[in-house]
Amino acid sequence: QVQLVESGGGLVQPGGSLRLSCAASGIIFSSYTVGWYRQAPGQQRELVATITSGGSTNYQDSVKGRFTISRDNAKATVGLQMNSLKPEDTAVYYCNAHFIGWYEKDYWGQGTQVTVSS
């Protein structure tokens, strides 16, 4: 059974920092591109950042320079360090694991709420 379990969300003031973490099980983690997406109320889910099995990263323009994604294949975890948070970063953040090979697999975590407010 595949599980992606996020942690680290919460309430933070503008300009503050949070670190999200996602622990994966049931997959060959090192073979997957993993990443973070977010969904604000009334909006579509959007990509925040991804990191490939080879370590290449991709960020949404609005978070470049503020967020850093990282992965630890030995622990099967992916992290998202979020600095200089803004109210518009408020959303539910979802962990994703994606594999394309002979077949395609896509897995999601349950989400963790991040609220940036004074």
N, C-alpha and C positions, 0 to 999 in steps of 0.2 A: 504494500500500500504506500503510495506516494504522499508525503506530507511536506508542506512548506509552512513554517511557523514563524511569524514575524513578532518582534518585540521592540520596545524602545520608544514608542509613540508617547504623546502627552501634550501638555499645555506649556507654551514657552512665550516669552515676551519678544516683540520685534527686536531684531539684532542678536538674538540668542542662538544657541546651538542645540542640536539633538543628534543622537546617533541611532539609526535603525539597524536591526540585525535580523537575518532570516536564516533559520536552520532547516536544511533539507534532509530528507531521508527517503529511501526507497528508489533512488535513481543513482546512476553513475554520474555524480555531480560534476566531475571534471570534464565531461563530454558536453555539457550544456552551456549555452549562453544564458546568463542569469541577469536579472535586473529589477528595477523598481518602476512602477507606474503609480499614478495617482488619479483620484477622481474627486472633484469638488461637487457640492450639491448642485444639481441641475446641469452638470456638465458631463462631457464624455470622458472616459478614461484616457489618460495621455501618458506617453513615455516620459520618464524622468531621466533615467540613466541605465545603460546596459554594459556588461563586460563579457567578452567572449571567453571561450575556453583557453584561448591563447593570450588573454589579458588585454586585448584591445577594448577601449572604452568609447562610449558615445553618450553625449549629454544633450538634453533639451537646452536650447539657447538661454532660456531664462534662468537656468541654474548653474551655467558655466562659471567657474571661478568661485562658486559658493559651496557646491556639493561635490563630494568625492566618493566614488563607488570603489569597493575593493572586494576581493574574494579570497577565501582560504579553502583550497581544495581538500586538504587533509582533514579539516573539520566540517567540510560541506556547508560552509556558511558564506553569505554575502552581506556586506555591510554598506550603509549609506551614511556618511558623515555630512551633516547639514549645518552650515554656518551662515551667519548674517541672514537669519530667517526673516521673511516678510509675511505680512498678513495674507497675501495672495498665494503663499505656500500651503495654506490651510486646506487639508484634504484627507481622504483616506488613502493611505499608501499601501500598495500591494506588491508583494514579491512574486516574481515570475521566473520560471525555468523553461527554456525552449531548446528543443533539439531537432535538427534536420539532418537526416542521413538517408538510409534506405526507407525510412518512415519519418513521420513528423509527430512530435509530442509537445504538448504545451500544458504547463501546470501553474496553478495560482494558489497563493496563500489566502488567508481569510481577511487580511487587511488590518491595519493599525491606524488609529486616528492621530493626526498631527494638527494641532490648533495653535496658530500664532496670533496672539492678542494681548493687548495691555490691560 
